[in-house]
Amino acid sequence: MFGSIGMPELIIIFVIALIIFGPRKLPELGRSLGKSIGEFKRASNDLRNTLEEEIRVEDTRAPEPKKSETPIPAPEEAQASSAAAPEPASVPADTNAASEQSPSKSGV
């Protein structure tokens, strides 16, 4: 509880405090020390809870969408590149494919 302080060390500290403060003042000092330690623990727990809540709120926020790796060209660059690119050749539709259905699919 007190780390490396054992029972003999605590007794020596108690005797020195008894000699310095006297028997009438010692219970009062003990009470005020206990209240101070309790208040410190309460403040420490409040701080820890606040930090944990803030971390949880940050984790639940939706991450921002990542920016694309390729830069978006300026409007002038986009028009110049579209004018320079050749148009794809149109493929004529096969009109014979529709009329050449197999007889097995017709339900005969």
N, C-alpha and C positions, 0 to 999 in steps of 0.2 A: 504494500500500500504506500509506504513512504520511501520506496527505493532501497537505498543501502542503510537507512537508519533503522537500527534494531531497538529492542526493548530497553537495554541499558542506556542508550543514548537518549531515548524519550524520557526516561526517569530523570536523567541529569538535567535536561532542558526544563522539565516540570519543576524541579527543585530550584533551579536558578530563577525561573519566572515567579515562583512563590516567594523567594527572598526579595526580588526586586519590587514586585507589585503588591505583595501582602495578601493575606487570606481573604480580605473583604473585597478587594478589587479583581481578584483572579476569576471568579465566576462570571462577572460582568464582561471581562475581556474575552473569555471563552465564548460567551453568547454572541458578542459582536463579531468575533472571528468566524464563528459558524454561519452567521447571517451573510457575512461578506463572501465566504466560500460558496454558499448556496446561490447568491446573486451572480457571482462570477460564472458558475456552472450554467445557470439559466441563460445568461447573455451569450455564453459560448454555444449552447445548444440552439438558440435563436439564430445566431449567425450561421451555424452549420446548416440549419434547415433552410434558411433563405438562400444560401449558395446552392444547395442541392436542388431547390425549386427552380432557380434561374437556369441551372445547367439542364434540367429536365425540359424547361420551356424552350431553350435553344435547340435541344435535340429533336423536339417534336415539330419545330418549324420546318416547312417544306424547303428543301434546298433550292437555291436559285438555279434556273436552267443554265446549263453550260453554254458558253458562246461557241459558235461554230469555229472550226480550225481554219477554214478557208475564208479569206476576207471577202466581203461582199463588194463587188465593183461599183464604182460611182455610176450614176445614170449615163454620163457621156461615154464611159468605157463600155457599158453594157450595150448601148446602141451601136458603137463602132464594131464590137465583136459580133453582134448579130448580123450586121450588114456584110461582114467579111466571111461569115460561115456560109457554105453552100447549102441550099435546100435539099432535103432528102428526095431521092427519085421516087415517084409514085409507081406502085406496082399495079398493073391492070388486073382486075378481078377475073377469076376463071369462071366463065359463064357455063362451061360444059360440066363442071363438077356437080351442080345442082340437078342437072338432068340425068346424070349417070348414077342413079341409085341402084343398089344391088337388089335383085328380085327377092332375096330371102328376107329383107326387112319390110317388104310391102305386105306381108301377112298372107301369102299364097300358100 
